[in-house]
Amino acid sequence: MADEGDVLTDLNNPAAGANGADNQPSAGVISQYIKDLSVENPSAPQCYQWNEQPQLDVQVNIAADKIAEDVHEVTLKVTCSAKTSQGTLYLIDLDYCGLMGMRNLPDEQAHAFLFAEAPRILFPFARRVIADASRDAGFPPLMLDPMDFGALYQQQLAARAQEQQQGAAATPPAGEA
């Protein structure tokens, strides 16, 4: 046994994952990056004279693509626009991505990680990019409110389950038309 701080480990225990026998579930961030960023200021320089409070529209979408056996790319797509009756102040489109490594996770846990936990991890960084982009376009920084991706994920699952139940009830049994 070896003493590592306050942790005792048995170096002779093969179940500890030595020599590649690591079969414990694990998930984490490998890397994160801006995949695409577009900032438009279509009404400059006139818009800097407008005094009307803009209407903000923020849309957030999540996508996940398998890159390799244990690696997925999660994309947090954020689209923001600020408009007044006089025109558009700015449009910001951001695809902020993270490479997520997952090993030995059951499918339902992997799905929850990709569509709830990974976006929760990426969001603060995407929020900063959006704030910087709006500030760099000459406007006050757009500070997006925090989002509860876990609750949104649960809502999506409940909505899908309800749709499937309604679809099954609306479909007559085979042979009865």
Contacts in CASP RR format, 6 or more apart in sequence:
PFRMAT RR
TARGET T0000
AUTHOR 0000-0000-0000
METHOD contacts of the structure
MODEL  1
MADEGDVLTDLNNPAAGANGADNQPSAGVISQYIKDLSVENPSAPQCYQW
NEQPQLDVQVNIAADKIAEDVHEVTLKVTCSAKTSQGTLYLIDLDYCGLM
GMRNLPDEQAHAFLFAEAPRILFPFARRVIADASRDAGFPPLMLDPMDFG
ALYQQQLAARAQEQQQGAAATPPAGEA
1 8 0 8 1.000
1 9 0 8 1.000
1 10 0 8 1.000
1 11 0 8 1.000
2 8 0 8 1.000
2 9 0 8 1.000
2 11 0 8 1.000
9 16 0 8 1.000
10 16 0 8 1.000
11 18 0 8 1.000
14 21 0 8 1.000
15 21 0 8 1.000
17 23 0 8 1.000
17 24 0 8 1.000
22 103 0 8 1.000
23 104 0 8 1.000
24 104 0 8 1.000
25 103 0 8 1.000
25 104 0 8 1.000
25 105 0 8 1.000
25 106 0 8 1.000
25 109 0 8 1.000
26 101 0 8 1.000
26 102 0 8 1.000
26 103 0 8 1.000
26 104 0 8 1.000
26 105 0 8 1.000
27 100 0 8 1.000
27 101 0 8 1.000
27 102 0 8 1.000
27 103 0 8 1.000
27 105 0 8 1.000
27 110 0 8 1.000
27 113 0 8 1.000
27 117 0 8 1.000
28 100 0 8 1.000
28 101 0 8 1.000
28 102 0 8 1.000
29 98 0 8 1.000
29 99 0 8 1.000
29 100 0 8 1.000
29 101 0 8 1.000
29 118 0 8 1.000
29 121 0 8 1.000
30 71 0 8 1.000
30 98 0 8 1.000
30 99 0 8 1.000
30 100 0 8 1.000
30 101 0 8 1.000
31 98 0 8 1.000
31 99 0 8 1.000
32 96 0 8 1.000
32 97 0 8 1.000
32 98 0 8 1.000
32 99 0 8 1.000
32 122 0 8 1.000
32 125 0 8 1.000
33 96 0 8 1.000
33 97 0 8 1.000
33 98 0 8 1.000
34 94 0 8 1.000
34 95 0 8 1.000
34 96 0 8 1.000
34 97 0 8 1.000
34 129 0 8 1.000
35 75 0 8 1.000
35 95 0 8 1.000
35 96 0 8 1.000
35 97 0 8 1.000
36 93 0 8 1.000
36 94 0 8 1.000
36 95 0 8 1.000
37 92 0 8 1.000
37 93 0 8 1.000
37 94 0 8 1.000
37 95 0 8 1.000
37 129 0 8 1.000
37 133 0 8 1.000
38 91 0 8 1.000
38 92 0 8 1.000
38 93 0 8 1.000
38 94 0 8 1.000
39 90 0 8 1.000
39 91 0 8 1.000
39 92 0 8 1.000
39 133 0 8 1.000
39 136 0 8 1.000
39 137 0 8 1.000
40 88 0 8 1.000
40 90 0 8 1.000
40 91 0 8 1.000
40 92 0 8 1.000
41 47 0 8 1.000
41 89 0 8 1.000
41 90 0 8 1.000
41 137 0 8 1.000
41 138 0 8 1.000
42 88 0 8 1.000
42 90 0 8 1.000
42 91 0 8 1.000
43 86 0 8 1.000
43 87 0 8 1.000
43 88 0 8 1.000
43 89 0 8 1.000
46 86 0 8 1.000
47 86 0 8 1.000
47 87 0 8 1.000
47 88 0 8 1.000
47 89 0 8 1.000
48 138 0 8 1.000
50 84 0 8 1.000
50 86 0 8 1.000
50 89 0 8 1.000
52 84 0 8 1.000
52 85 0 8 1.000
52 86 0 8 1.000
53 84 0 8 1.000
54 82 0 8 1.000
54 83 0 8 1.000
54 84 0 8 1.000
54 89 0 8 1.000
55 82 0 8 1.000
55 83 0 8 1.000
55 84 0 8 1.000
56 80 0 8 1.000
56 81 0 8 1.000
56 82 0 8 1.000
56 142 0 8 1.000
57 79 0 8 1.000
57 80 0 8 1.000
57 81 0 8 1.000
57 82 0 8 1.000
57 83 0 8 1.000
58 78 0 8 1.000
58 79 0 8 1.000
58 80 0 8 1.000
58 144 0 8 1.000
59 77 0 8 1.000
59 78 0 8 1.000
59 79 0 8 1.000
59 80 0 8 1.000
60 76 0 8 1.000
60 77 0 8 1.000
60 78 0 8 1.000
60 79 0 8 1.000
60 147 0 8 1.000
61 76 0 8 1.000
61 77 0 8 1.000
62 74 0 8 1.000
62 75 0 8 1.000
62 76 0 8 1.000
62 77 0 8 1.000
62 115 0 8 1.000
62 119 0 8 1.000
62 149 0 8 1.000
63 74 0 8 1.000
63 75 0 8 1.000
63 77 0 8 1.000
64 72 0 8 1.000
64 73 0 8 1.000
64 74 0 8 1.000
64 75 0 8 1.000
64 114 0 8 1.000
64 115 0 8 1.000
64 118 0 8 1.000
65 72 0 8 1.000
65 73 0 8 1.000
65 75 0 8 1.000
66 72 0 8 1.000
67 73 0 8 1.000
67 99 0 8 1.000
70 101 0 8 1.000
70 102 0 8 1.000
70 103 0 8 1.000
71 99 0 8 1.000
71 100 0 8 1.000
71 101 0 8 1.000
71 102 0 8 1.000
72 99 0 8 1.000
72 100 0 8 1.000
72 101 0 8 1.000
72 102 0 8 1.000
72 114 0 8 1.000
73 97 0 8 1.000
73 98 0 8 1.000
73 99 0 8 1.000
73 100 0 8 1.000
74 97 0 8 1.000
74 98 0 8 1.000
74 100 0 8 1.000
74 114 0 8 1.000
74 118 0 8 1.000
74 119 0 8 1.000
74 122 0 8 1.000
75 95 0 8 1.000
75 96 0 8 1.000
75 97 0 8 1.000
75 98 0 8 1.000
76 94 0 8 1.000
76 95 0 8 1.000
76 96 0 8 1.000
76 97 0 8 1.000
76 119 0 8 1.000
76 122 0 8 1.000
76 123 0 8 1.000
76 126 0 8 1.000
77 93 0 8 1.000
77 94 0 8 1.000
77 95 0 8 1.000
77 96 0 8 1.000
78 92 0 8 1.000
78 93 0 8 1.000
78 94 0 8 1.000
78 96 0 8 1.000
78 126 0 8 1.000
78 130 0 8 1.000
78 144 0 8 1.000
79 91 0 8 1.000
79 92 0 8 1.000
79 93 0 8 1.000
79 94 0 8 1.000
80 90 0 8 1.000
80 91 0 8 1.000
80 92 0 8 1.000
80 130 0 8 1.000
80 134 0 8 1.000
80 142 0 8 1.000
80 144 0 8 1.000
81 88 0 8 1.000
81 90 0 8 1.000
81 91 0 8 1.000
81 92 0 8 1.000
82 88 0 8 1.000
82 89 0 8 1.000
82 90 0 8 1.000
82 134 0 8 1.000
82 139 0 8 1.000
82 142 0 8 1.000
83 89 0 8 1.000
89 139 0 8 1.000
90 134 0 8 1.000
90 137 0 8 1.000
90 139 0 8 1.000
92 130 0 8 1.000
92 133 0 8 1.000
92 134 0 8 1.000
92 137 0 8 1.000
92 142 0 8 1.000
94 126 0 8 1.000
94 129 0 8 1.000
94 130 0 8 1.000
94 133 0 8 1.000
96 122 0 8 1.000
96 125 0 8 1.000
96 126 0 8 1.000
96 129 0 8 1.000
97 122 0 8 1.000
98 118 0 8 1.000
98 122 0 8 1.000
100 113 0 8 1.000
100 114 0 8 1.000
100 118 0 8 1.000
102 110 0 8 1.000
102 113 0 8 1.000
102 114 0 8 1.000
105 113 0 8 1.000
112 153 0 8 1.000
115 149 0 8 1.000
115 153 0 8 1.000
115 156 0 8 1.000
116 149 0 8 1.000
116 150 0 8 1.000
116 152 0 8 1.000
116 153 0 8 1.000
117 149 0 8 1.000
117 150 0 8 1.000
119 147 0 8 1.000
119 149 0 8 1.000
120 147 0 8 1.000
120 149 0 8 1.000
120 150 0 8 1.000
123 146 0 8 1.000
123 147 0 8 1.000
123 149 0 8 1.000
127 143 0 8 1.000
127 144 0 8 1.000
130 142 0 8 1.000
130 144 0 8 1.000
131 141 0 8 1.000
131 142 0 8 1.000
131 143 0 8 1.000
131 144 0 8 1.000
132 141 0 8 1.000
134 140 0 8 1.000
134 141 0 8 1.000
134 142 0 8 1.000
135 141 0 8 1.000
END
